[in-house]
Each structure stands twice: as structure tokens, then as C-alpha cells.
Amino acid sequence: VLVLPRAAVAATALSAVLAALASRDPRVRLRLPAPDYAVGSLGTYLGVELPTYLGLGLLCGVVALALDAGVRASEDAWADDGAVGSILPTPLRPAACGALAGALGVVCQPILFNGYTRRPA
């Protein structure tokens, strides 16, 4: 059963209503100008683009399966009867996660600054 927070549902509903109202106002220009594309032949599409997009879709599917397996393994490890959860008491688990994120940040600094600009030292 999926339980959504009321604030998330309210924000989604409000944004949908505002988008509907804005799309009916003739003064609001929501459409971007369409770029001019050079249309190739069907053979070019079937020979080059279609296999490329199919390969990209296959790669994304494999990455999604690996991510799902990683999330499940992490949930199993941190569960009460898991490898980490059985060792650490519940109040110390957030601190352990923070220490793990800090250790990862030492090795790979963009993890700590994702989405933020930073000055080089």
C-alpha cells in the first residue's frame, strides 16, 4: 500500500490546478518554438537511430535492475535482523549512515556537493 504525505499530495494538486489555469490564460505563452530538424530517410532511422535508442533503453534497464538490487541489499543489511542492523542499535544507525557518507565523501567529493557550486581549494 502506497501512503503519500498530505503535503506532497496537496502540492501536486495545487501545481496541477495552477498549470490548468495558466494554460487557459491567452496571455501566458507556454509553448517553446519548435526547432527545425533535418529529416533523414527511413533507412537512416532504422539503421542507426533505432538500434542506438534500443541499446540505450537496454542499458538503462540493466542500470535500473542493478540499482533496485542495491537498494534491496541495503535495506536487508540495515534491517533489524540484517548484517548491520543486528549489530547497531536503532538510535546509532543515523550516525553510522552519516559516517559512511563522510567516508564516501573523502574518496569521492562530488557526493557531498552534488547540486552545489563550490570553490576549488
BADRENKOL-635060 format. One record per residue (C-alpha): residue in one letter; y, z, x. Coordinates in steps of 0.1 Angstrom, whole numbers, plus 2048, in hexadecimal, padded with zeros to 3 digits. Example, Ala and Ser with C-alpha at 12.3 -4.5 7.8 and 13.67 -1.06 7.14 Angstrom:
BEGIN
a7D384E87B/s7F5847889/
This chain:
BEGIN
v800800800/l8217F580E/v83D81080A/l860804812/p87D81C817/r89781B7FA/a8B3813812/a8A17F481F/v89A7E87FC/a8BE7EF7F1/a8CC7DC80F/t8B67BE809/a8BF7BD7E4/l8E47C07EB/s8E37A5805/a8D078E7ED/v8EA7947D1/l90778E7E9/a8F776E7F6/a8F27627D3/l91676A7CA/a92475A7EA/s90F73A7E4/r91F7357C2/d9437387CF/p9507157D6/r9687227F1/v94B72F806/r93C71481D/l91871F825/r90B6FE832/l90D6F4856/p9126CF85E/a8F16BE863/p8EC6B0886/d8E468C88B/y8C0688897/a8B26688A6/v893661891/g8766548A6/s85864189A/l83B651889/g82564A8A7/t83C65E8BD/y83C67B8A4/l81667B8A1/g8106758C6/v82868E8D5/e8396A68BD/l81D6AE8A6/p8046B98C1/t8206CD8D2/y8286E08B2/l8036E58AB/g7FF6F38CE/l81D7098CB/g8107168AA/l7EE71D8B9/l7FE7308D6/c8137458BF/g7F474D8AA/v7E27598C9/v80076E8D4/a80277D8B1/l7DD7868B2/a7E17968D4/l8007AA8C8/d7ED7B68AA/a7CF7C18BF/g7E77D38D6/v7F87E58B9/r7D67EF8AB/a7CA7FC8CD/s7EB8108D2/e7E781F8AF/d7C38288B6/a7CC8388D8/w7E984D8CA/a7D68578AA/d7CB87C8A7/d7A88738B3/g7B28588CC/a7B28598F1/v7D68648F5/g7DA8768D3/s7BD88D8D9/i7CD8998F9/l7F189D8EF/p7FD8B48D4/t8118A38B8/p8338B18C2/l8308A48E6/r8278808DC/p84B8748D9/a8538818FC/a83487090A/c83F84F8FA/g862853909/a85385A92B/l83D83A927/a85C82691D/g86F83493B/a85282B953/l851808945/g877806949/v87480E96E/v85C7F0972/c86D7D895A/q8917E1954/p8997C8938/i8827DE921/l89D7F9922/f8BB7E191D/n8AD7C8904/g8CB7BB8F0/y8E57CC904/t8FB7BE91F/r8FA7D1940/r90D7CF960/p8FA7C8980/a8FA7E6998/
